[in-house]
Amino acid sequence: MTTLKAIIYFSMFDYPLTRDEIFRYSKCKTLNEVDVEINILLNKKIIFYINGFYLKSNAPEQVEKRLLGNEMAKKIMPKAVRVSKFIGKFPYVESVCLSGALSKGYFDNDGDIDFFIITKPNHLWIARTLLILYKKVFLLNSKKYFCVNYFISSDQLLISEQNRFTATEIITIIPICGREVFESFVHANGWIDRFFPNSTTHDQHNLTDIKKPPLTKFIENLCDSSFGLRVDNFLRKLTLKKWNLKFKHLKKDDFDIALKSTKSASKHHPQNFQKVVINTLNTEYLKIVEQYNLELIQEDA
């Protein structure tokens, strides 16, 4: 029941799916296969159909919430694109993408604009620190429209946590600038086809090349040396020390994933949302298996 997995996943976010979306997030080879599975699920009352959407609960308010969130996403998108291109002007930033809820076409008053940023090798922590300083000084530390919490460098584009959560994030990501590096990122993460063979393309209508202003070029020239490497390493160690003190309640395995702090990756997800989602998803699978005697293979975290 590959269609059911898609519906359950997005139902955790109160986000019902259309027929075409279910196909995109499933392993069905044709839309006819989707229809066959959906009809079985509807007849067993495992899922419900409301105004063109399929969901796990008989909750019309979820459809209304989605439609409102879709409209808000359209309105906020021009701002998100402008901020993305602004981020692209910072030193050592090679590609900027939109992630999170907005990349799935949803935004609400409680949401943030999340960015996935790819940097030049050996300079990730300089790029990250400059962006964090800008947020703290000029945005008074507000992350509403400037949530820069995931960085990787262009020499290590493979995402090591390969599960349904990360695969979903990758296939829905919206690239805004840095075409060549983004295309390399997609190529490096071809493993997502194991989860979503029907989602092989990304929305690239906003994708542009990055042009650095003179000040950025000056900073990069200054730090393109052994001095810059020492600064980058110092900033990584300083940030890691701060996080170790602030999040010492986390187990090492959880810390290493939620607050990854290597030379080529930086994540700031202290709630470890990835693990929470996968664990919740598996709990929902067990409920379905026990109640309806269906086969649903558990997800790896």
C-alpha positions as YAML, in Angstrom:
chain: A
units: angstrom
residues:
- id: 1
  name: MET
  ca: [0.00, 0.00, 0.00]
- id: 2
  name: THR
  ca: [2.47, 2.60, -1.19]
- id: 3
  name: THR
  ca: [-0.29, 5.21, -1.64]
- id: 4
  name: LEU
  ca: [-1.30, 4.81, 2.01]
- id: 5
  name: LYS
  ca: [2.24, 5.62, 3.14]
- id: 6
  name: ALA
  ca: [2.08, 8.91, 1.26]
- id: 7
  name: ILE
  ca: [-1.31, 9.82, 2.72]
- id: 8
  name: ILE
  ca: [-0.26, 8.91, 6.27]
- id: 9
  name: TYR
  ca: [2.96, 10.92, 5.98]
- id: 10
  name: PHE
  ca: [1.30, 14.16, 4.92]
- id: 11
  name: SER
  ca: [-1.66, 13.61, 7.23]
- id: 12
  name: MET
  ca: [0.77, 14.03, 10.12]
- id: 13
  name: PHE
  ca: [1.03, 17.64, 8.98]
- id: 14
  name: ASP
  ca: [-2.74, 17.95, 8.38]
- id: 15
  name: TYR
  ca: [-1.99, 18.20, 4.67]
- id: 16
  name: PRO
  ca: [-4.36, 16.20, 2.44]
- id: 17
  name: LEU
  ca: [-3.13, 15.13, -1.01]
- id: 18
  name: THR
  ca: [-4.57, 15.16, -4.49]
- id: 19
  name: ARG
  ca: [-4.52, 12.07, -6.72]
- id: 20
  name: ASP
  ca: [-1.53, 13.38, -8.70]
- id: 21
  name: GLU
  ca: [0.37, 14.18, -5.51]
- id: 22
  name: ILE
  ca: [-0.23, 10.68, -4.17]
- id: 23
  name: PHE
  ca: [1.26, 9.30, -7.39]
- id: 24
  name: ARG
  ca: [4.28, 11.57, -6.99]
- id: 25
  name: TYR
  ca: [4.93, 10.39, -3.43]
- id: 26
  name: SER
  ca: [4.28, 6.71, -4.12]
- id: 27
  name: LYS
  ca: [5.95, 3.84, -5.95]
- id: 28
  name: CYS
  ca: [2.95, 3.17, -8.17]
- id: 29
  name: LYS
  ca: [3.92, 2.85, -11.82]
- id: 30
  name: THR
  ca: [0.71, 4.38, -13.17]
- id: 31
  name: LEU
  ca: [-2.20, 6.50, -12.03]
- id: 32
  name: ASN
  ca: [-4.41, 3.47, -12.54]
- id: 33
  name: GLU
  ca: [-2.46, 1.67, -9.83]
- id: 34
  name: VAL
  ca: [-3.06, 4.66, -7.57]
- id: 35
  name: ASP
  ca: [-6.79, 4.48, -8.27]
- id: 36
  name: VAL
  ca: [-6.92, 0.76, -7.44]
- id: 37
  name: GLU
  ca: [-5.21, 1.24, -4.08]
- id: 38
  name: ILE
  ca: [-7.23, 4.35, -3.24]
- id: 39
  name: ASN
  ca: [-10.52, 2.55, -3.90]
- id: 40
  name: ILE
  ca: [-9.51, -0.26, -1.55]
- id: 41
  name: LEU
  ca: [-8.57, 2.22, 1.14]
- id: 42
  name: LEU
  ca: [-11.79, 4.21, 0.70]
- id: 43
  name: ASN
  ca: [-13.94, 1.08, 0.87]
- id: 44
  name: LYS
  ca: [-12.25, 0.03, 4.11]
- id: 45
  name: LYS
  ca: [-12.69, 3.61, 5.43]
- id: 46
  name: ILE
  ca: [-8.96, 3.82, 6.10]
- id: 47
  name: ILE
  ca: [-8.86, 7.11, 4.18]
- id: 48
  name: PHE
  ca: [-11.45, 9.70, 3.15]
- id: 49
  name: TYR
  ca: [-12.09, 11.80, 0.06]
- id: 50
  name: ILE
  ca: [-13.11, 15.45, 0.51]
- id: 51
  name: ASN
  ca: [-13.37, 18.00, -2.31]
- id: 52
  name: GLY
  ca: [-10.60, 16.53, -4.46]
- id: 53
  name: PHE
  ca: [-8.30, 15.58, -1.59]
- id: 54
  name: TYR
  ca: [-7.48, 12.32, 0.18]
- id: 55
  name: LEU
  ca: [-6.71, 12.23, 3.89]
- id: 56
  name: LYS
  ca: [-6.56, 9.84, 6.82]
- id: 57
  name: SER
  ca: [-9.23, 11.57, 8.88]
- id: 58
  name: ASN
  ca: [-12.73, 12.68, 7.94]
- id: 59
  name: ALA
  ca: [-11.76, 16.29, 8.59]
- id: 60
  name: PRO
  ca: [-12.98, 18.95, 6.11]
- id: 61
  name: GLU
  ca: [-11.15, 21.59, 8.14]
- id: 62
  name: GLN
  ca: [-7.83, 20.10, 7.00]
- id: 63
  name: VAL
  ca: [-8.79, 20.73, 3.38]
- id: 64
  name: GLU
  ca: [-9.73, 24.32, 4.22]
- id: 65
  name: LYS
  ca: [-6.47, 24.77, 6.11]
- id: 66
  name: ARG
  ca: [-4.45, 23.44, 3.18]
- id: 67
  name: LEU
  ca: [-6.17, 25.68, 0.63]
- id: 68
  name: LEU
  ca: [-5.62, 28.74, 2.81]
- id: 69
  name: GLY
  ca: [-1.98, 27.77, 3.34]
- id: 70
  name: ASN
  ca: [-1.52, 27.29, -0.42]
- id: 71
  name: GLU
  ca: [-2.78, 30.84, -1.04]
- id: 72
  name: MET
  ca: [-0.50, 32.28, 1.64]
- id: 73
  name: ALA
  ca: [2.45, 30.41, 0.12]
- id: 74
  name: LYS
  ca: [1.78, 32.01, -3.26]
- id: 75
  name: LYS
  ca: [1.73, 35.46, -1.66]
- id: 76
  name: ILE
  ca: [4.93, 34.96, 0.33]
- id: 77
  name: MET
  ca: [6.89, 33.29, -2.49]
- id: 78
  name: PRO
  ca: [8.15, 36.52, -4.15]
- id: 79
  name: LYS
  ca: [9.61, 37.61, -0.82]
- id: 80
  name: ALA
  ca: [11.16, 34.18, -0.30]
- id: 81
  name: VAL
  ca: [12.79, 34.38, -3.73]
- id: 82
  name: ARG
  ca: [14.17, 37.88, -3.00]
- id: 83
  name: VAL
  ca: [15.63, 36.77, 0.34]
- id: 84
  name: SER
  ca: [17.13, 33.67, -1.30]
- id: 85
  name: LYS
  ca: [18.92, 35.80, -3.89]
- id: 86
  name: PHE
  ca: [20.11, 38.11, -1.11]
- id: 87
  name: ILE
  ca: [21.57, 35.14, 0.77]
- id: 88
  name: GLY
  ca: [23.28, 34.10, -2.45]
- id: 89
  name: LYS
  ca: [25.29, 37.35, -2.35]
- id: 90
  name: PHE
  ca: [27.01, 36.36, 0.91]
- id: 91
  name: PRO
  ca: [30.59, 35.07, 0.83]
- id: 92
  name: TYR
  ca: [31.07, 31.44, -0.14]
- id: 93
  name: VAL
  ca: [27.38, 30.72, -0.75]
- id: 94
  name: GLU
  ca: [27.12, 28.67, -3.96]
- id: 95
  name: SER
  ca: [23.43, 27.70, -4.01]
- id: 96
  name: VAL
  ca: [20.28, 28.63, -2.10]
- id: 97
  name: CYS
  ca: [17.05, 26.62, -1.98]
- id: 98
  name: LEU
  ca: [13.72, 26.92, -0.20]
- id: 99
  name: SER
  ca: [12.85, 24.01, 2.06]
- id: 100
  name: GLY
  ca: [10.35, 23.21, 4.80]
- id: 101
  name: ALA
  ca: [6.61, 23.81, 4.48]
- id: 102
  name: LEU
  ca: [6.96, 26.55, 1.87]
- id: 103
  name: SER
  ca: [8.73, 24.20, -0.52]
- id: 104
  name: LYS
  ca: [5.60, 22.04, -0.39]
- id: 105
  name: GLY
  ca: [3.37, 24.97, -1.26]
- id: 106
  name: TYR
  ca: [2.21, 25.80, 2.27]
- id: 107
  name: PHE
  ca: [2.68, 28.80, 4.58]
- id: 108
  name: ASP
  ca: [0.77, 30.16, 7.57]
- id: 109
  name: ASN
  ca: [1.10, 32.86, 10.21]
- id: 110
  name: ASP
  ca: [3.13, 30.58, 12.47]
- id: 111
  name: GLY
  ca: [5.51, 29.43, 9.75]
- id: 112
  name: ASP
  ca: [9.09, 30.36, 8.85]
- id: 113
  name: ILE
  ca: [10.85, 30.60, 5.51]
- id: 114
  name: ASP
  ca: [13.45, 27.82, 5.65]
- id: 115
  name: PHE
  ca: [16.58, 27.86, 3.52]
- id: 116
  name: PHE
  ca: [18.88, 25.04, 2.46]
- id: 117
  name: ILE
  ca: [22.29, 26.49, 1.60]
- id: 118
  name: ILE
  ca: [25.27, 24.98, -0.23]
- id: 119
  name: THR
  ca: [28.63, 26.64, 0.35]
- id: 120
  name: LYS
  ca: [32.12, 26.53, -1.03]
- id: 121
  name: PRO
  ca: [34.28, 23.75, 0.51]
- id: 122
  name: ASN
  ca: [36.30, 24.62, 3.64]
- id: 123
  name: HIS
  ca: [34.38, 27.86, 4.13]
- id: 124
  name: LEU
  ca: [30.97, 26.68, 5.29]
- id: 125
  name: TRP
  ca: [31.35, 28.06, 8.81]
- id: 126
  name: ILE
  ca: [32.44, 31.48, 7.62]
- id: 127
  name: ALA
  ca: [29.37, 31.66, 5.38]
- id: 128
  name: ARG
  ca: [27.09, 30.43, 8.14]
- id: 129
  name: THR
  ca: [28.49, 32.80, 10.77]
- id: 130
  name: LEU
  ca: [28.10, 35.84, 8.52]
- id: 131
  name: LEU
  ca: [24.47, 34.92, 7.80]
- id: 132
  name: ILE
  ca: [23.73, 34.31, 11.50]
- id: 133
  name: LEU
  ca: [25.34, 37.64, 12.41]
- id: 134
  name: TYR
  ca: [23.20, 39.40, 9.82]
- id: 135
  name: LYS
  ca: [20.09, 37.78, 11.30]
- id: 136
  name: LYS
  ca: [21.02, 38.74, 14.85]
- id: 137
  name: VAL
  ca: [22.07, 42.31, 14.10]
- id: 138
  name: PHE
  ca: [19.74, 43.45, 11.33]
- id: 139
  name: LEU
  ca: [16.73, 41.18, 11.90]
- id: 140
  name: LEU
  ca: [16.93, 41.22, 15.71]
- id: 141
  name: ASN
  ca: [17.43, 37.45, 15.61]
- id: 142
  name: SER
  ca: [14.05, 36.88, 13.98]
- id: 143
  name: LYS
  ca: [13.95, 33.72, 11.86]
- id: 144
  name: LYS
  ca: [10.47, 34.34, 10.44]
- id: 145
  name: TYR
  ca: [11.76, 35.16, 6.96]
- id: 146
  name: PHE
  ca: [15.38, 34.13, 7.47]
- id: 147
  name: CYS
  ca: [15.60, 30.61, 8.89]
- id: 148
  name: VAL
  ca: [19.09, 29.50, 7.85]
- id: 149
  name: ASN
  ca: [19.42, 26.20, 9.69]
- id: 150
  name: TYR
  ca: [20.90, 23.72, 7.20]
- id: 151
  name: PHE
  ca: [24.20, 24.08, 5.32]
- id: 152
  name: ILE
  ca: [26.31, 21.64, 3.34]
- id: 153
  name: SER
  ca: [29.42, 22.23, 1.25]
- id: 154
  name: SER
  ca: [29.69, 21.47, -2.44]
- id: 155
  name: ASP
  ca: [32.41, 18.85, -1.98]
- id: 156
  name: GLN
  ca: [30.11, 16.67, 0.16]
- id: 157
  name: LEU
  ca: [26.68, 16.83, -1.49]
- id: 158
  name: LEU
  ca: [25.45, 13.37, -0.52]
- id: 159
  name: ILE
  ca: [22.90, 13.44, 2.31]
- id: 160
  name: SER
  ca: [23.88, 10.59, 4.61]
- id: 161
  name: GLU
  ca: [20.52, 10.18, 6.39]
- id: 162
  name: GLN
  ca: [18.62, 8.32, 3.70]
- id: 163
  name: ASN
  ca: [15.01, 7.85, 4.79]
- id: 164
  name: ARG
  ca: [11.49, 8.89, 3.85]
- id: 165
  name: PHE
  ca: [11.79, 12.21, 5.68]
- id: 166
  name: THR
  ca: [15.01, 13.37, 4.01]
- id: 167
  name: ALA
  ca: [13.87, 12.02, 0.63]
- id: 168
  name: THR
  ca: [10.67, 14.06, 0.92]
- id: 169
  name: GLU
  ca: [12.65, 17.17, 1.79]
- id: 170
  name: ILE
  ca: [14.97, 16.71, -1.18]
- id: 171
  name: ILE
  ca: [12.30, 16.11, -3.81]
- id: 172
  name: THR
  ca: [10.25, 19.10, -2.67]
- id: 173
  name: ILE
  ca: [13.13, 21.54, -2.31]
- id: 174
  name: ILE
  ca: [12.86, 24.63, -4.53]
- id: 175
  name: PRO
  ca: [16.20, 25.87, -5.95]
- id: 176
  name: ILE
  ca: [16.47, 29.63, -6.35]
- id: 177
  name: CYS
  ca: [20.09, 30.35, -7.24]
- id: 178
  name: GLY
  ca: [23.26, 28.43, -8.05]
- id: 179
  name: ARG
  ca: [22.20, 26.23, -10.95]
- id: 180
  name: GLU
  ca: [25.37, 24.21, -11.52]
- id: 181
  name: VAL
  ca: [25.89, 23.31, -7.84]
- id: 182
  name: PHE
  ca: [22.23, 22.45, -7.36]
- id: 183
  name: GLU
  ca: [22.28, 20.10, -10.35]
- id: 184
  name: SER
  ca: [25.32, 18.39, -8.83]
- id: 185
  name: PHE
  ca: [23.40, 18.06, -5.56]
- id: 186
  name: VAL
  ca: [20.49, 16.36, -7.31]
- id: 187
  name: HIS
  ca: [22.84, 13.99, -9.13]
- id: 188
  name: ALA
  ca: [24.65, 13.10, -5.89]
- id: 189
  name: ASN
  ca: [21.38, 12.15, -4.20]
- id: 190
  name: GLY
  ca: [19.92, 9.81, -6.78]
- id: 191
  name: TRP
  ca: [19.13, 7.42, -3.91]
- id: 192
  name: ILE
  ca: [15.79, 9.25, -3.44]
- id: 193
  name: ASP
  ca: [14.48, 7.26, -6.41]
- id: 194
  name: ARG
  ca: [14.24, 4.28, -4.05]
- id: 195
  name: PHE
  ca: [11.52, 6.16, -2.19]
- id: 196
  name: PHE
  ca: [9.97, 8.28, -4.93]
- id: 197
  name: PRO
  ca: [10.63, 6.98, -8.44]
- id: 198
  name: ASN
  ca: [7.92, 9.31, -9.79]
- id: 199
  name: SER
  ca: [9.60, 12.50, -8.52]
- id: 200
  name: THR
  ca: [12.74, 13.06, -10.54]
- id: 201
  name: THR
  ca: [12.46, 16.76, -11.38]
- id: 202
  name: HIS
  ca: [12.49, 19.99, -9.39]
- id: 203
  name: ASP
  ca: [10.75, 23.30, -9.92]
- id: 204
  name: GLN
  ca: [13.53, 25.39, -11.47]
- id: 205
  name: HIS
  ca: [11.55, 28.30, -12.91]
- id: 206
  name: ASN
  ca: [13.17, 30.73, -10.41]
- id: 207
  name: LEU
  ca: [16.67, 29.23, -10.65]
- id: 208
  name: THR
  ca: [19.36, 31.77, -11.54]
- id: 209
  name: ASP
  ca: [23.14, 32.01, -11.38]
- id: 210
  name: ILE
  ca: [24.82, 33.79, -8.48]
- id: 211
  name: LYS
  ca: [26.64, 37.08, -9.02]
- id: 212
  name: LYS
  ca: [28.76, 38.29, -6.10]
- id: 213
  name: PRO
  ca: [29.03, 42.02, -5.26]
- id: 214
  name: PRO
  ca: [32.50, 43.65, -4.81]
- id: 215
  name: LEU
  ca: [32.43, 43.47, -0.97]
- id: 216
  name: THR
  ca: [31.76, 39.74, -1.09]
- id: 217
  name: LYS
  ca: [34.58, 39.20, -3.55]
- id: 218
  name: PHE
  ca: [36.91, 41.17, -1.26]
- id: 219
  name: ILE
  ca: [36.01, 39.01, 1.76]
- id: 220
  name: GLU
  ca: [36.46, 35.84, -0.27]
- id: 221
  name: ASN
  ca: [39.87, 36.98, -1.54]
- id: 222
  name: LEU
  ca: [40.89, 37.77, 2.03]
- id: 223
  name: CYS
  ca: [39.84, 34.35, 3.31]
- id: 224
  name: ASP
  ca: [41.04, 32.26, 0.35]
- id: 225
  name: SER
  ca: [44.19, 31.36, 2.26]
- id: 226
  name: SER
  ca: [45.44, 29.41, 5.22]
- id: 227
  name: PHE
  ca: [44.11, 32.27, 7.33]
- id: 228
  name: GLY
  ca: [40.58, 31.62, 6.05]
- id: 229
  name: LEU
  ca: [40.89, 27.91, 6.78]
- id: 230
  name: ARG
  ca: [41.92, 28.67, 10.37]
- id: 231
  name: VAL
  ca: [39.02, 31.08, 10.78]
- id: 232
  name: ASP
  ca: [36.56, 28.55, 9.42]
- id: 233
  name: ASN
  ca: [37.83, 25.84, 11.76]
- id: 234
  name: PHE
  ca: [37.74, 28.23, 14.73]
- id: 235
  name: LEU
  ca: [34.12, 29.20, 14.00]
- id: 236
  name: ARG
  ca: [33.09, 25.54, 13.73]
- id: 237
  name: LYS
  ca: [34.70, 24.66, 17.06]
- id: 238
  name: LEU
  ca: [33.23, 27.75, 18.72]
- id: 239
  name: THR
  ca: [29.71, 26.93, 17.52]
- id: 240
  name: LEU
  ca: [30.06, 23.26, 18.45]
- id: 241
  name: LYS
  ca: [31.22, 24.17, 21.96]
- id: 242
  name: LYS
  ca: [28.20, 26.46, 22.39]
- id: 243
  name: TRP
  ca: [25.79, 23.78, 21.16]
- id: 244
  name: ASN
  ca: [27.34, 21.11, 23.40]
- id: 245
  name: LEU
  ca: [26.63, 23.30, 26.40]
- id: 246
  name: LYS
  ca: [23.16, 24.37, 25.30]
- id: 247
  name: PHE
  ca: [21.93, 20.95, 24.17]
- id: 248
  name: LYS
  ca: [23.77, 18.65, 26.58]
- id: 249
  name: HIS
  ca: [20.47, 16.88, 27.29]
- id: 250
  name: LEU
  ca: [20.60, 15.25, 23.86]
- id: 251
  name: LYS
  ca: [22.07, 11.81, 23.42]
- id: 252
  name: LYS
  ca: [25.21, 11.72, 21.26]
- id: 253
  name: ASP
  ca: [23.50, 9.91, 18.36]
- id: 254
  name: ASP
  ca: [20.65, 12.43, 18.36]
- id: 255
  name: PHE
  ca: [23.05, 15.36, 18.70]
- id: 256
  name: ASP
  ca: [25.17, 14.18, 15.77]
- id: 257
  name: ILE
  ca: [22.12, 14.15, 13.50]
- id: 258
  name: ALA
  ca: [20.09, 17.10, 14.80]
- id: 259
  name: LEU
  ca: [23.09, 19.40, 15.31]
- id: 260
  name: LYS
  ca: [25.55, 18.08, 12.77]
- id: 261
  name: SER
  ca: [28.72, 20.16, 12.93]
- id: 262
  name: THR
  ca: [31.32, 18.83, 10.52]
- id: 263
  name: LYS
  ca: [33.56, 20.71, 8.10]
- id: 264
  name: SER
  ca: [31.05, 20.03, 5.32]
- id: 265
  name: ALA
  ca: [27.68, 20.20, 7.09]
- id: 266
  name: SER
  ca: [25.84, 22.26, 9.67]
- id: 267
  name: LYS
  ca: [22.34, 21.52, 10.93]
- id: 268
  name: HIS
  ca: [20.49, 23.33, 13.69]
- id: 269
  name: HIS
  ca: [17.45, 21.12, 14.36]
- id: 270
  name: PRO
  ca: [17.51, 20.75, 18.17]
- id: 271
  name: GLN
  ca: [14.04, 19.20, 18.21]
- id: 272
  name: ASN
  ca: [15.39, 16.40, 15.99]
- id: 273
  name: PHE
  ca: [12.26, 16.68, 13.88]
- id: 274
  name: GLN
  ca: [13.47, 13.99, 11.51]
- id: 275
  name: LYS
  ca: [13.48, 11.35, 14.25]
- id: 276
  name: VAL
  ca: [10.16, 12.55, 15.66]
- id: 277
  name: VAL
  ca: [8.48, 12.28, 12.24]
- id: 278
  name: ILE
  ca: [9.87, 8.81, 11.48]
- id: 279
  name: ASN
  ca: [8.92, 7.47, 14.93]
- id: 280
  name: THR
  ca: [5.41, 8.92, 14.67]
- id: 281
  name: LEU
  ca: [5.06, 7.52, 11.17]
- id: 282
  name: ASN
  ca: [6.00, 4.02, 12.32]
- id: 283
  name: THR
  ca: [3.52, 4.25, 15.18]
- id: 284
  name: GLU
  ca: [0.78, 5.10, 12.70]
- id: 285
  name: TYR
  ca: [1.83, 2.16, 10.52]
- id: 286
  name: LEU
  ca: [1.47, -0.22, 13.47]
- id: 287
  name: LYS
  ca: [-2.03, 1.06, 14.20]
- id: 288
  name: ILE
  ca: [-3.09, 0.45, 10.60]
- id: 289
  name: VAL
  ca: [-1.50, -3.00, 10.49]
- id: 290
  name: GLU
  ca: [-3.20, -4.09, 13.71]
- id: 291
  name: GLN
  ca: [-6.60, -2.67, 12.82]
- id: 292
  name: TYR
  ca: [-6.82, -3.55, 9.13]
- id: 293
  name: ASN
  ca: [-4.31, -6.39, 8.72]
- id: 294
  name: LEU
  ca: [-2.39, -4.56, 5.98]
- id: 295
  name: GLU
  ca: [1.34, -4.84, 5.32]
- id: 296
  name: LEU
  ca: [3.29, -1.62, 5.90]
- id: 297
  name: ILE
  ca: [7.06, -1.89, 6.18]
- id: 298
  name: GLN
  ca: [8.54, 0.29, 8.92]
- id: 299
  name: GLU
  ca: [10.69, 3.29, 8.02]
- id: 300
  name: ASP
  ca: [14.34, 3.65, 9.00]
- id: 301
  name: ALA
  ca: [15.30, 6.75, 10.94]
...
